[in-house]
Amino acid sequence: MRYISQSVIYIVLGLCGLSMIVPFLWMITTAFKSQLEVNKGNVGFIPIDDYHVYHATEGDYVVKILKADGDSTFVHIFDEFGNIERAYARVPGNAIEHRRELNFHWANFQTAFKKVPFGRYFLNTIFVSVLTLLGVMITSSLAAYAFARMKFAGKDALFYLFVSMMMVPQPIYLIPSYIFLDKLGWIDTYQALIIPWIANIFTIFLLRQQFKTIPQDLFDAASIDGCSRFRILWQIVLPLSKSVIATASIFSIIGSWNSFMWPLVMTNSPARRVLQVGLSYFAQESSSMTTLLMAASTFSILPLIILFLFAQKQIIASVASSGLKG
């Protein structure tokens, strides 16, 4: 009976994992398809081109056969983007060839990247993410150490107040934040994208839970040796919390990388756009080009996937050890 229940659990987990992976696989495979195949309704996972080619004197054209009329055929002639260039053209039937082949359209990524300044968007996102991460690690480690190891009046009440702020949705404080930053003259600046986010309540909570698991004997021995609080934090606490710090860093980078509403409201010039905002503008400009949209989405999310694959061991270790213990 135990094996049956375990098998059911594994099957359910496998189906849940598959349901989350399938959309990503479809996005990636669609990015390699031709726009013509997508327009024809080819929603499969294999980028197969099934089309007819008209061999004209000036070159080859992709066509859609409409009707045969003796030795001639009426066709739609498409351009390279899958749009109809000439409708109901009459061409010789013996000049049309049917092709079906596996074809990865790598040019979709190049075309999408050059259509809008994605290079600038990537640089802005990396700059904001790195500086935000540095700020979060500094403020969170200091706050978490104070909440975990120092004694002062109202410590628990203040900590619970911080944690309760995590339940406040962003739209509630978006307008007051805009008014405040506008009075500071920070609208459409990097300060507006970085400074409000260098204090992260979840990271404080995560590090506090880890710091509380460190034996008190280490702190007592360090104090006897004459170590200051900052030295204890730097030389003892942080080295013992590498896995949790790695996890918090990943969460911070993912949050900055996927941020959309805040930078959309706080910036208005293309020079300050981050990746998700730029991707939104790209989607508006290229709404009919599904393959380019999927290509842009793929190379936008690819750095996060690579980062997670490299850091997954640290994330699992932090949760398994003490990251979420009370």
Backbone torsions as a table, in degrees:
resi	resn	phi	psi	omega
1	MET	NA	-37.9	-179.8
2	ARG	-63.9	-39.8	-179.8
3	TYR	-67.3	-35.3	178.8
4	ILE	-66.0	-44.0	179.7
5	SER	-64.3	-39.5	177.3
6	GLN	-65.1	-39.7	178.6
7	SER	-63.4	-40.8	178.6
8	VAL	-63.2	-42.1	179.5
9	ILE	-62.1	-46.1	-179.7
10	TYR	-64.1	-38.2	179.3
11	ILE	-65.3	-45.3	179.8
12	VAL	-62.9	-45.2	178.5
13	LEU	-63.1	-38.9	178.5
14	GLY	-64.3	-41.2	178.2
15	LEU	-66.3	-38.6	177.8
16	CYS	-65.2	-42.7	177.7
17	GLY	-64.1	-39.6	179.1
18	LEU	-65.2	-38.6	179.8
19	SER	-65.0	-26.9	177.8
20	MET	-84.8	-27.6	-177.7
21	ILE	-81.8	-34.9	-175.1
22	VAL	-55.0	-46.0	178.6
23	PRO	-60.5	-36.2	177.7
24	PHE	-67.3	-41.0	178.1
25	LEU	-63.6	-40.5	179.0
26	TRP	-65.4	-39.5	178.5
27	MET	-61.3	-46.0	-177.4
28	ILE	-66.9	-46.1	-178.0
29	THR	-67.7	-35.1	177.6
30	THR	-65.9	-32.6	178.3
31	ALA	-63.2	-22.5	-179.7
32	PHE	-95.3	-1.8	-178.0
33	LYS	-87.2	166.0	172.0
34	SER	-84.8	150.6	-179.7
35	GLN	-64.2	-29.5	179.3
36	LEU	-63.3	-42.7	179.7
37	GLU	-66.2	-37.6	177.7
38	VAL	-66.0	-40.9	179.0
39	ASN	-64.9	-27.7	178.6
40	LYS	-78.8	-6.6	178.8
41	GLY	93.3	16.8	177.6
42	ASN	-77.2	101.1	-176.5
43	VAL	-107.7	16.0	179.7
44	GLY	-71.9	-179.2	-177.0
45	PHE	-96.9	-8.8	-177.9
46	ILE	-105.2	123.4	-178.5
47	PRO	-75.9	78.9	179.1
48	ILE	-101.3	131.2	176.2
49	ASP	-96.4	118.2	177.6
50	ASP	-120.9	104.7	-170.4
51	TYR	-154.5	173.0	175.7
52	HIS	-115.8	142.5	-178.9
53	VAL	-117.8	131.9	175.6
54	TYR	-101.5	117.2	-179.6
55	HIS	-87.5	94.8	178.3
56	ALA	-93.7	167.8	179.9
57	THR	-65.1	-32.4	-178.6
58	GLU	-90.0	-2.7	178.2
59	GLY	149.2	-177.4	-179.9
60	ASP	-98.2	141.8	-179.1
61	TYR	-131.1	141.3	172.4
62	VAL	-80.1	131.8	-175.1
63	VAL	-133.6	163.3	172.0
64	LYS	-119.5	122.3	-177.7
65	ILE	-74.8	129.4	179.5
66	LEU	-104.9	-48.8	-176.2
67	LYS	-161.2	136.2	175.0
68	ALA	-89.9	137.3	-179.4
69	ASP	-136.9	86.5	-177.6
70	GLY	68.4	-126.5	178.6
71	ASP	-82.7	-4.2	-178.0
72	SER	-110.6	163.5	179.6
73	THR	-140.2	136.0	174.6
74	PHE	-89.2	130.2	-175.2
75	VAL	-139.8	161.1	164.1
76	HIS	-97.7	132.0	178.3
77	ILE	-103.3	126.7	-175.4
78	PHE	-102.8	154.2	171.7
79	ASP	-90.3	-173.8	-175.6
80	GLU	-68.1	-17.6	-179.5
81	PHE	-97.7	5.6	178.7
82	GLY	85.4	9.1	177.2
83	ASN	-92.3	149.3	-178.7
84	ILE	-71.9	119.8	178.9
85	GLU	-91.5	-39.7	176.7
86	ARG	-138.9	126.1	-177.9
87	ALA	-100.3	141.7	175.9
88	TYR	54.5	45.7	177.7
89	ALA	-81.2	141.3	178.7
90	ARG	-99.5	118.8	-175.9
91	VAL	-131.7	159.7	177.3
92	PRO	-64.4	134.0	-178.2
93	GLY	-65.6	-32.3	-178.2
94	ASN	-78.0	-2.0	178.2
95	ALA	-97.8	7.0	-178.5
96	ILE	-106.7	133.4	-179.0
97	GLU	-124.7	136.6	177.7
98	HIS	-92.3	133.9	179.7
99	ARG	-131.1	142.7	174.3
100	ARG	-142.9	112.9	-173.2
101	GLU	-150.8	152.8	174.0
102	LEU	-78.2	123.2	-173.4
103	ASN	-145.1	118.8	176.7
104	PHE	-95.6	116.0	-176.4
105	HIS	-89.4	80.8	179.6
106	TRP	-64.3	-22.7	-178.5
107	ALA	-65.1	-19.0	178.0
108	ASN	-59.5	-38.9	-178.7
109	PHE	-68.8	-41.7	179.2
110	GLN	-66.0	-42.7	179.3
111	THR	-63.9	-44.0	-179.7
112	ALA	-65.0	-39.4	-177.3
113	PHE	-67.2	-32.7	-177.6
114	LYS	-88.9	-12.6	-175.1
115	LYS	-68.2	-37.1	173.2
116	VAL	-132.3	162.6	-176.7
117	PRO	-73.3	69.6	179.4
118	PHE	-64.7	-28.6	176.9
119	GLY	-59.2	-43.8	176.9
120	ARG	-64.4	-40.9	179.5
121	TYR	-63.5	-40.7	178.1
122	PHE	-64.0	-44.1	-179.8
123	LEU	-63.2	-43.2	178.0
124	ASN	-61.3	-43.4	-178.3
125	THR	-65.8	-43.4	178.9
126	ILE	-63.8	-43.3	179.8
127	PHE	-61.2	-48.2	180.0
128	VAL	-65.5	-42.2	-177.7
129	SER	-64.6	-43.4	-177.4
130	VAL	-67.8	-47.1	-179.9
131	LEU	-66.8	-37.4	176.1
132	THR	-64.0	-40.5	178.4
133	LEU	-61.9	-44.6	178.5
134	LEU	-60.6	-45.0	178.8
135	GLY	-63.7	-41.9	179.9
136	VAL	-63.5	-43.0	-179.0
137	MET	-65.4	-38.2	-179.7
138	ILE	-69.1	-53.4	-177.1
139	THR	-67.8	-39.1	-176.4
140	SER	-70.5	-40.7	179.4
141	SER	-64.9	-40.2	178.6
142	LEU	-67.5	-45.7	-179.7
143	ALA	-66.7	-42.0	-179.1
144	ALA	-64.7	-38.3	177.7
145	TYR	-64.6	-40.8	178.9
146	ALA	-64.3	-44.1	-179.2
147	PHE	-70.8	-29.4	-175.3
148	ALA	-88.6	-35.1	-168.6
149	ARG	-124.7	-15.4	-179.4
150	MET	-99.0	153.8	-179.8
151	LYS	-114.7	123.1	176.5
152	PHE	-154.6	159.5	-175.2
153	ALA	-65.1	134.1	176.8
154	GLY	75.7	19.0	-176.7
155	LYS	-61.1	-51.5	-177.2
156	ASP	-65.9	-40.7	-179.9
157	ALA	-63.5	-41.6	179.2
158	LEU	-65.9	-39.0	179.6
159	PHE	-65.6	-44.5	179.2
160	TYR	-65.3	-31.7	175.4
161	LEU	-64.8	-42.0	176.9
162	PHE	-60.5	-47.5	-177.2
163	VAL	-63.9	-38.0	-179.8
164	SER	-64.1	-26.0	178.7
165	MET	-67.2	-17.9	177.0
166	MET	-66.0	-20.3	-178.4
167	MET	-85.5	-5.0	-179.7
168	VAL	-83.1	118.4	-179.3
169	PRO	-70.8	151.0	-175.3
170	GLN	-60.3	-39.2	-178.9
171	PRO	-57.4	-24.0	-178.2
172	ILE	-68.3	-41.3	-177.1
173	TYR	-102.6	9.1	-177.8
174	LEU	-68.5	-47.2	-178.2
175	ILE	-68.4	-48.0	175.9
176	PRO	-58.3	-36.9	178.2
177	SER	-65.4	-40.1	178.8
178	TYR	-62.6	-43.7	179.5
179	ILE	-63.1	-42.2	-179.1
180	PHE	-65.4	-45.9	180.0
181	LEU	-68.2	-31.3	177.1
182	ASP	-65.1	-39.2	177.6
183	LYS	-66.7	-29.1	176.5
184	LEU	-81.4	-9.9	-177.9
185	GLY	75.3	28.3	-176.0
186	TRP	-101.6	-0.4	-179.9
187	ILE	-64.5	136.1	-178.5
188	ASP	63.7	40.2	175.2
189	THR	-132.1	163.9	176.3
190	TYR	-68.6	-27.4	178.6
191	GLN	-59.3	-39.2	-179.4
192	ALA	-67.2	-26.6	-179.0
193	LEU	-87.2	-19.2	-172.0
194	ILE	-111.8	-57.2	-168.6
195	ILE	-60.3	-43.0	179.7
196	PRO	-63.5	-13.7	-174.7
197	TRP	-111.9	8.8	-179.8
198	ILE	-80.1	-5.7	172.0
199	ALA	-112.8	115.4	-175.4
200	ASN	-120.4	117.0	-174.4
201	ILE	-67.3	-39.8	-179.5
202	PHE	-64.1	-39.4	178.0
203	THR	-65.6	-39.5	175.5
204	ILE	-59.4	-45.1	178.7
205	PHE	-62.0	-44.4	-177.6
206	LEU	-63.7	-45.4	-179.5
207	LEU	-70.2	-36.8	178.0
208	ARG	-60.3	-43.8	179.7
209	GLN	-61.3	-36.9	178.7
210	GLN	-71.6	-44.1	-178.2
211	PHE	-62.6	-31.2	-179.4
212	LYS	-70.3	-19.2	-179.0
213	THR	-86.5	-10.2	179.9
214	ILE	-74.6	131.0	-177.2
215	PRO	-58.4	140.8	179.7
216	GLN	-64.8	-25.9	-179.4
217	ASP	-58.8	-35.2	179.2
218	LEU	-65.1	-39.8	178.7
219	PHE	-68.6	-40.0	179.1
220	ASP	-64.7	-43.2	179.9
221	ALA	-64.7	-40.1	178.7
222	ALA	-66.2	-38.7	178.3
223	SER	-65.8	-38.7	178.0
224	ILE	-63.7	-35.4	179.0
225	ASP	-76.6	-2.2	176.3
226	GLY	91.5	17.3	179.7
227	CYS	-76.0	138.7	174.3
228	SER	-79.4	170.6	179.7
229	ARG	-61.7	-40.4	180.0
230	PHE	-66.2	-37.0	179.2
231	ARG	-69.4	-38.5	176.7
232	ILE	-62.0	-43.1	179.5
233	LEU	-63.8	-43.8	-174.2
234	TRP	-75.4	-40.4	-172.0
235	GLN	-99.2	-16.5	-177.1
236	ILE	-119.5	-55.5	-171.8
237	VAL	-69.5	-51.2	-176.3
238	LEU	-65.2	-43.0	177.0
239	PRO	-61.1	-28.7	178.6
240	LEU	-82.7	-1.9	-175.6
241	SER	-122.0	28.5	-174.9
242	LYS	-60.9	-41.6	-177.1
243	SER	-66.2	-39.7	179.1
244	VAL	-69.9	-38.6	177.5
245	ILE	-62.7	-40.7	177.7
246	ALA	-62.4	-42.2	178.7
247	THR	-63.5	-46.7	179.4
248	ALA	-62.6	-36.0	178.7
249	SER	-65.6	-42.6	178.5
250	ILE	-61.4	-45.6	179.6
251	PHE	-62.2	-39.0	179.8
252	SER	-65.5	-44.5	-179.9
253	ILE	-65.2	-42.4	178.6
254	ILE	-62.4	-42.3	178.8
255	GLY	-61.9	-43.4	178.9
256	SER	-68.7	-40.2	-177.3
257	TRP	-66.1	-37.2	-176.3
258	ASN	-93.6	1.5	-178.3
259	SER	-63.1	130.7	-178.1
260	PHE	-128.4	-56.1	-172.8
261	MET	-63.0	-45.3	-178.2
262	TRP	-62.0	-54.8	179.1
263	PRO	-65.4	-26.9	177.4
264	LEU	-64.5	-39.0	-178.6
265	VAL	-81.5	-38.1	-171.6
266	MET	-86.4	-10.0	178.4
267	THR	-127.7	152.3	179.6
268	ASN	-138.7	2.0	-179.8
269	SER	-112.5	146.0	178.4
270	PRO	-59.3	-26.9	-178.3
271	ALA	-67.4	-21.1	-178.3
272	ARG	-107.2	1.4	-177.0
273	ARG	-67.8	137.1	172.6
274	VAL	-93.6	178.5	-167.9
275	LEU	-63.5	-46.0	-175.8
276	GLN	-67.2	-35.9	176.5
277	VAL	-68.1	-43.5	176.9
278	GLY	-61.7	-37.8	178.0
279	LEU	-65.5	-35.3	177.7
280	SER	-65.6	-43.7	177.5
281	TYR	-65.3	-37.5	177.9
282	PHE	-63.9	-38.8	179.0
283	ALA	-64.5	-34.9	177.6
284	GLN	-69.2	-37.7	-178.4
285	GLU	-76.5	-29.9	-174.4
286	SER	-122.2	40.9	-175.3
287	SER	-62.6	-27.0	-178.8
288	SER	-88.0	-9.7	-178.4
289	MET	-100.2	83.9	-175.2
290	THR	-61.8	-40.8	-177.7
291	THR	-64.4	-38.6	178.3
292	LEU	-69.3	-37.4	177.3
293	LEU	-63.2	-42.9	179.3
294	MET	-68.6	-35.9	176.9
295	ALA	-65.1	-44.0	178.3
296	ALA	-64.3	-40.1	177.9
297	SER	-65.0	-36.7	-178.9
298	THR	-66.2	-51.3	-178.1
299	PHE	-76.0	-10.5	174.1
300	SER	-78.4	-36.5	-177.2
301	ILE	-92.8	-14.7	-176.0
302	LEU	-58.4	-43.2	178.8
303	PRO	-58.9	-36.5	179.1
304	LEU	-68.2	-38.8	178.6
305	ILE	-64.0	-44.8	179.1
306	ILE	-62.6	-42.7	179.3
307	LEU	-61.7	-42.7	179.6
308	PHE	-66.3	-39.7	-180.0
309	LEU	-62.7	-36.0	178.8
310	PHE	-74.4	-28.7	-173.0
311	ALA	-107.8	7.7	-174.8
312	GLN	-65.4	-32.0	178.6
313	LYS	-65.2	-41.2	179.2
314	GLN	-66.9	-37.2	179.1
315	ILE	-65.2	-45.7	179.2
316	ILE	-64.1	-41.0	-179.7
317	ALA	-65.1	-37.7	-178.3
318	SER	-67.7	-40.1	179.4
319	VAL	-72.0	-39.0	-178.0
320	ALA	-70.4	-30.7	-176.1
321	SER	-81.9	-69.0	-175.1
322	SER	-157.1	5.3	-170.7
323	GLY	-60.0	-31.6	-176.0
324	LEU	-119.0	21.3	176.8
325	LYS	-83.2	154.1	-179.1
326	GLY	-82.6	NA	NA
